[in-house]
Amino acid sequence: MRPTLPIETDRLLLRAFTPDDFDALHDIRSRPDVVRYLYFDVQSREDVRESLAKRLDQWHLEKEGEALVLAVERKDTGRLIGDVVLFWHSEVHKRGELGFVFHPDHHGHGFAGEAAREVLRLGFEELGLHRIEGRCDARNTASARLLERLGMRREGLFLENEFVKGEWCDELVLAVLDREWKGARA
């Protein structure tokens, strides 16, 4: 899948990352409040440089196991405010996973939902997935609520499923099927 970029929504552009995104990406990934429930810790400038280098070519999907990573830019300001990710887990089972990370200054305005809806559309309508999951630390209630607003249902709570940053964490799994997605949009 090679989406035509940028993808324009009402208020956002979803596009490939560029080297010019370094400072804004560092501003997001260097914040303890952003990485609290993520697998990685606060990232240094060098960590972000490495992460950005990988992201520069992750704007398309060729085979399962890859991730489509799109920068999310506000149209009104031209500012990078986060990213959305579609992981392609299985070609045979047509399964994917949605992820997102946004700068806290842009929380509560519907930007993450607007971007994530478009990524779900790509997964179902362009990649032909049957099921897309969302996973989060069970304490991350804001992400869980967003996944539910996107039409995902809670399917499982895995107690002390992962050891992250020195502590056992519960994992919440939500999902939506292609027929549910299409039915909600009809």
Disulfide bonds with the S-S distance in Angstrom:
none
